[in-house]
Amino acid sequence: MPESRVIVAGAGPVGLVAAAALADAGIPVTVVEAEADLPDGLRASTFHSPTLDMLERFGVVGSLIEQGLVCPTWQFRDREKGVIATFDLSVLSADTNHPYRLQCEQWRLTRLLRDRLATNPAVRFLYGLRADSVRQDADSVTLTAMDDQDVAHLIRGRFLIGADGARSAVRKSLGIGFEGMTIPELYLTLSTPFQYQEVIPDLANIAYISDPQEWFVLLRTRSLWRLLLPTDANEPEDLMMSEARIEQRMQQVLPKSTPYEIRHRTAYRVHERVAERYVQGRVFLAGDAAHVNNPLGGMGMNGGIHDALNLAEKLTAVWQGAPLETMRRYERQRRQVALDVVQQQALRNRQILNQRDPAVREAHHDELRAIAADPERHRAFLLRSSMIQSLRDLEAVA
């Protein structure tokens, strides 16, 4: 007989938020993670206001704030002209307990959640097991996971959450389509202790800098600045990641007399894709396993955490006796957000930054200035870009 528990494939922010919400509802959980420990790569670092509101239930927000950087403003800039528009999240003080963006690495959240889950005897962690395939029947789900010796382990439960990332083995095993597009350029992310705010006038801690030749993004954390640069996918990786080439590109962004210190570097493909289904029988997709988008606007991890809590709420109801069909509303709500909000906003941000036509660029800039100058439009814009509006609109989705 299957164990009476939920299996969560993936111990990133999405998987662990889902696990924490289910555990708080008294539901036994097994978390299966491919790595030998929690991943600590420098991936997402932006927490939006409603995400922080949601995470308050777990008692982790205070620690995140202590370890992160509170950013009450963010801005669009032009490489030559400077500030185009600055957006002030304090105008959302009536809409959220956290009217700011928090810059804090996602691995800090996963460690806080694991520490919390470690005190619950009904929660198990299985490390070093990568999800491989899924089968299910009317009453149970079996996840086949492989260890580093390619030995198969069978893990059985009543339900499975696939939070195993963009290359999700859970999604692929179920034959669920993942249609969309691949952005032509790679995104190169570099981290440096250089203090850009000391030499760039009026620089906010989060800045999107447009330029007809090469746009870029600057994001500040408590200890480092992260620089995101679009990169020709045809450039050989050994050249792209070489010290000389990285130094050249850093100097092109901001010339200085001494070399830059680089703490971390990574380059990755960017996709805009949404799974054709989030629910198949007793298996549910969330986060990058269900949708991926470019990182401009910080909606990926945040949208995934919103998935996890929506899913956990409905799965708790099913666990307590509601029909399995209840999970279809999770799919309808969160898939619509991925299509209509997350992808569209991320694509708009890239379009603004990547625009080469001078007249179109100026029109974009004029529109941003007008939005920032009008209190009503300013607030409406921030409600959308911070993802508050998408959560309010969910109730209209039956």
C-alpha positions, 0 to 999 in steps of 0.5 A: 500500500502507498504511504499516506503522504505527499511526495515533493520532487525538488527542494528549491523555494517552490518545493519547500514552500509547498512542503511547509504549507502541507506540513503545517496542515498536518500532511506528511511530506517526503522531499526528494532532492537531486543534490547532496544538499540544498542547492546554493547557486546564485539564482533568483534574488528578488522577493516581491511584496506579496511573496513576503506577505505570504511567507510571514506564516512560516516565520522566516521573513524577519531572517530574510530581511536581516540577511537581505537588502530592502529596496523601496525604489527601482528604476528604468535608466538609459545608458547615456541619459541616466534615470528615465523613471523611478518607481517608489513602492511605498505607494503600496503601503496600504496594499502590503505589509512589505512595500518594497522589494527585498534583494536576498538570495533564494538559497537563504529561504530554502535553508530557513524552511528546511530548518523549520521542517526539520522539527516535524517528524512527519517530514522526510528529506531524501538527498542525492536522488534525482526524479526520473519517471512517474507512474500512478493509479487510482489511489497512488503515485510512484516516483522512480528516482536515481542515485549517483550510482544509477540505482533506482529507488521507488518512492510511493505516496498519495500525491506528487508535486513536480517542483523539479525545475525547467527540465522537469523529469516529472513533466517529461515522464507524464508527456506534458507539452512545454511549448513556447520560445527560446530567447536568442541571446544567452544571459550572462550574470556576474557578481562583484563587490564593486560599489556601483552606487558610489560612482553612478549618480542616483542609482537605485538598488535595482536598475534596468538600463536600456541601450540600443547596442547593449542593455543590462541590469544591475541588482544589488544584494547586501554584499554584492552587485549582480550584473546581467548582460545579454550575450551572443549565443554563438560566442564560444563558452571558453571565450565568454567565460574567460577572465579577459572577456569578462573584464572587457565587458565589465569595463564596457559597462563602467570603465575604471582604472583597476580590474574588477573582482568577480565573485560568481559568473554564470551564463544560461539560456532563457526560455518563455514556456508554459506547460500545457497542463499543470494537473495530471491525475495525482501529479501537479506541476509548480514553479519552473516545472510548469512555466519559465520566463526571462528574469527581467522583473523578478517574476519567476521565483515569486510566481513559483512560490505563489503556485506552491501556496495555491496548490497546497491550499487546494491539495489540503482540501482534497486531503481532507475529503474534497474531490480531486477535481478541486485541483483543476482550479489550481491549474486554471488560476495559476496557468492563466497568471503564467500566460497573461501576467508573468510572461507578458510582463517579462517580455515587455520589460525585455522589449523596452530594454532591447529596443533599437529604434530611436523613436520607439525607445523615446516613446517607451521612455516618455510613457514610463515618465508619465506613469511615474509622474501620475500617482494613480497610474504609478500605483496601478503599475506597481500593483501589476509589476509587484504581482499583487494585482495578479493575486487579486484577479485570481478569484475571478477564475472559476 
